[in-house]
Amino acid sequence: MKQYKVGRHVFLSTLGAVLFIAGLVLMLLFPDAEGILMTLPFICVGVGAGVFGGNFSSAMRNRTINKNPQLAKQAEIEAKDERNYMIRNKAKASAYNWMIFVYAAILLAFTLMQVEAYIILTLVGVYLIFIFSYVYYLLKYYKEM
């Protein structure tokens, strides 16, 4: 049976918490900052919260699985189950379909609000990356299957 690691997740969770707290401290120390110090606290808070949350939950899950061998066996079966794999892929496909329409609506809204051109062009570039990657994988899978 696979041994689930906890230490790495605890370390990354701690790192995320430190980053989160550092962002909060920067917000308090420099309330009227300019330039990079204006956005850095918010980036630290966002990234820190994400890293903390994701790794803390993984650490707790792995700790629970390591203590209960039957639960570890069940988790391994669920991870390898083809039905769950297909459900996850179908959920990803549905989320992608929604993302394409929502992203296009946001692009249109930003254009109508007359947001600066470099922002619109950046968003269009990202949108085209999604579309081109979709077409690439579509053609790739048509050839394989």
N, C-alpha and C positions, 0 to 999 in steps of 0.2 A: 504494500500500500504506500501511496505517496506521503512523504512527510511534509507538512505545511509549515513554512517558516513564519515566525512571529517577529523576530528581532528587527529585521529590515523595516517592517511596517511600523513598529514602535519608534524606531529612529526617525523615519520620514514623517511620522505623525508629530513627533516632538519638534522637528524642524519646521513643519507647517505652523504649529502653534507659536513658535518663536517669531516666525515671519509675520503672522497675524498680529501679534502683540507689538512687534516693531512698527508695523503700519499704523496701529492705533496711537502709539507714542509719537510717531512723526506727525500725525494729524494734530495732536495736542501741542507739540513743541513749535510747529511751524504753521499756524492757522492761516497766515497771509503770505504763504510762499509763492514764488514765481518759478516758471520754467519747469524743470524736471521734478523739483521738490513739490510742485503742485499736484502732480499725478502719481508720484512714487508711493505715497502712503496708501492710496486706493488700490494700486497694483499689488502692493504687499498684503493688504487685507484680503483681496480677492484670491490671489494665488495661495496665500497661507491657509485660508479657510478651506479651499478646495483640496489642498495637499493633506491638511489635517483630517478632514472628514473622510476622504477616500481611504487613507491609510489606517486611520483609527478603526473604521468598520472592518477592514480586511484583517487587522491584527486581532480584533475580538472574534471574528468568524474563525480564523485559523486556530486561535487558542481553544475555542469551543470544540472544533473538529479534532484537535490533537488530544483532548481529554476524553473524547467519546469515539472509540473505534467504529462503532456501528454507524454513527453519524458521518464519519469520514468515508466509509464505504458507500453510503447513500449519496453523499456529495459527489463522489467520483463517478457513480453510475449516472447521476443526473447531468454531470458535465459532458459525458460521452454519449448521452442518449440522442439519437437522431431526431426524434420528435422535438425535443427542446431546441436542438440546433436549427431545425427548420422554422420553428416559432420565432426564434431570435432573428433569423435572417428575414422573415416576413415582416417582423416589426421594424427592422432597419429599413427595409424597402418602403414601407408605409411612411416612416418618418422622413425619408429622403423625398418622397413625393410631396409631402406637406411642405418640407423645407424649400423646395424649388418654387412653389407658388407664393409662400410667405416672403421669401427673399425677393422675388420679383415685385411683390406689392410694396415692400419697403423701399426698393430701388425707385419705383414710381413715385412713392410719397416723398422721398428725399429730393427727387428731381422737381416735383411740383412745389416743394418748400424752398426751392432754389438754394440748396446746400452747395457749398463750394465744389468746384469741378473735380479737384483732386480726390475728394472723398467719394464722389459718385464713381469716378473712374477706378478707384481702388475696389469698391464694391462690385463693379461690373467685372473687373479682373478676377476676383474671387468667384463670382457667379460662373464665369466662363471656365474656370478651373474645374468646378463641379460638373458642368455640362460635358466638357471634353473628357474628364475621367469616366463619366457615365458611358459615353460613346465608346471609349477605349475598351472598357471592361465588357460592354455589350458585344462588341465585335470579337473580343478574345474568347468569351464564353460560347458565342455562336460557333466559332471554329473548333472548340474543344468538345462540344456536346453534339 
